[in-house]
Amino acid sequence: MDLTDLIEVPAILPALKAQTKKQLLQLLAERAATETGLPEREIFETILQRERLGSTGVGNGIAIPHGKMAGVKRITGVFARLENPVDFDALDDQPVDLVFLLLAPEGAGADHLKALSRIARVLRDGDTVAKIRGATDAAAIHALLAQSATPHAA
Amino acid sequence: MEQALYLATLVGTALMLAAAFSSLIAFRFGAPLLLLFLGIGLLTGTDGLGIQFDNAGAAYFAGSLALAVILFDSGFGTPAGILRQAAGPALTLATAGVALTTALFGIAAHYLAGFSWAESFLLGAAVASTDAAAVFFLLRAGNINLRERTRATLEIESGTNDPIAIFTTITLVELLSGHLQVSGDTVWLELLSGFLLDMGLGAAVGIGGGMLIVRLVGKLDLDRGLQPIFVLTLSLLVFSAAGAIGGSGFLAVYLAGLVAGNSAIRSHAALKRFNDGMSWLAQIVMFLVLGLFATPSQFGAILPVGIALGLFLIIVARPVAVWLCLLPFRFARNEAAFISWVGLRGAVSILLAITPILGGLENGRAIFNTAFIVVLVSLVVQGWTVGPLARRLGLIMPQKIGPLEKVELELPGSVHHELLAYTVVPGSPVTRAGRRLPRWARPSLIVRDGRSMRWNDAGRLQAGDHVYIFVHQRSSRLLDRLFASPARVEPEDADFFGEFAVDPSRPAGDLEAAYGSTLTEPERKLTIGALVTQRLGGQAEYADRISLGPIDLIVRDVDENGRITSLGLSFEPVTTEVMPIVPGAATAFRRISQWLSRKPADETQAEAS
């Protein structure tokens, strides 16, 4: 699965400013609302519900908030690179500066989980992550996400 | 006369030194250290440098004593908690497993080697027990950090199956040599009652003896240097006493070690170190003696048959026996495969194969030689591949904590408190701002740059500080965490423990909502932690894994009371291979060169007194 199937260039926020985890999730929900045409509030509630189960901060400054929602047409991603890292209750206590939000349709099942583990895998690669941190515009980040998919495809 | 004394000592010490030095090499090669000892024995023996040694009685005597020492140490080092976890599967393997292996191997030996039925089963019994020394060594020194239940099963099995294999072998030898007269109809009954008597007496003497050892050590105010010798002597007394009254001395000495090691015995740490040392010595002696005793020039004719039987044991007999024995215990497939592969044969099997010679059986030498080859095959094939296999099957757990510098000092007058000396390593949690030592840890002294200072005057701890802490024994594990350098997180760790964290105190129904796991109505009401514990049969353990529909939950940590404190979530259910595969020659070569370029494994914990 190619990450670029999940995310469009406009859904990438290359220099987001957020002070708290809550604000960060709100900004992501806002962006996702324009992508999916669903109410921002509902999206926010969905991902917050998942965060209550345990932080989606996976360590090394990366978080992958996610959730399933009725009304989402297809698996949709929003990516943000933060100007200043925010605390995300991650297991390694490191603040987060790269966030990939993933919303999936209610019936997505295995595809949803496959997409999540694909994202986690890509963002585990030190090189890719370092390059994304150094990138400044949406198109460049999109290209990096696309690139990273190929060498690990096997 | 004097000349002979010096010569014998010279040869003996030279052999011991060669063996001790070879251990340095073996650490780099990975597994077959014991093979090296055996090799040194063979090289210097009849067909090598020409040391003549063919006294079966002496070889058996030395080997048995050495085995008793090894079994005492392995009992001493087995925590009771581990015993509770794995007693079921381990004891099934040690009893039914030994019987099954004996039977399967016996059938193969009868048809392949042409021994009589009784001789074939005798050979089967000799090679049926896994070698405690070999298994312990491989698991501990090979830096193979296994899941607790798997490791415990293997260790306890290898400690307890020796007495049973010994009983079977000796009974068969006595039957064959005519020392034991049994009439046809009641033979099974008599064998069974003999077995129960042997084990029962052994167990009784062992447990009683173990308690006696603890009492005596506590009561008598012996010189510190003498104490370990005293305990060792007592353990051999237990061994011989059980044997003398017709019980299993080997079972007795193992149980005595188990009891003593799990009691609040005085100078536990010093005894442990001494026993470890003695266990090494015993292993070296045992393998050297058995290597010296063997005559490889006689192997020629039966070499192909021996190798075939060795492979049969590895590929058919042991896996079938393990698979059947573990059926009731719900082991994951990869774990069962690993347990069947770590059925290493070692000195015990060779030792037992001496008994037919001692019993004056006609085919005694042939049986011995076959057993010897089977053991060699097992040590080479299995010993060499255990590490890579464990990695391949995904059984090696990431280290819980990083390296640690710690010294434990025993305090006079108390077995419940100890003085710990930690060296603060860079990056350890205690050096971080705001991290203080818990109140129950009583830091009494800090040595910084050669100057000693009081805790209150020292300010924040710095890397390189030596901290002396007076602590209750049970809590030292918690302190280790604070003083350890951060464990390196490898990419595989995320595979192992899952990408995401899950809070075990949340309701299980939330999981269903988020990931579509299917739960029953009562399960929905549980917390996630309780659900996992329930699915695991009531006891959760570090690195346990359960599957909930599309997701896997992995236990990342449990607290002192066995409650789950941290869970991981993975979307990629583990795929396990069905049967172990021997790596091809090219892979083996690559691995050997990797090992050579690697540093010795046992650097993780510096412990001294």
Interface residues (C-beta under 8 A of the other chain):
Chain A: Q49 R50 R52 L53 G54 S55 T56 G57 V58 G59 I64 G67 K68 L91 D92 G109 A110 L113 K114 L116 S117 A120 R124
Chain B: V489 P491 A494 E499 F500 A501 V502 D503 R506 D510 L511 A513 A514 Y515 G516 I528 P550 I551 S566 L567 L569 S570 F571 E572
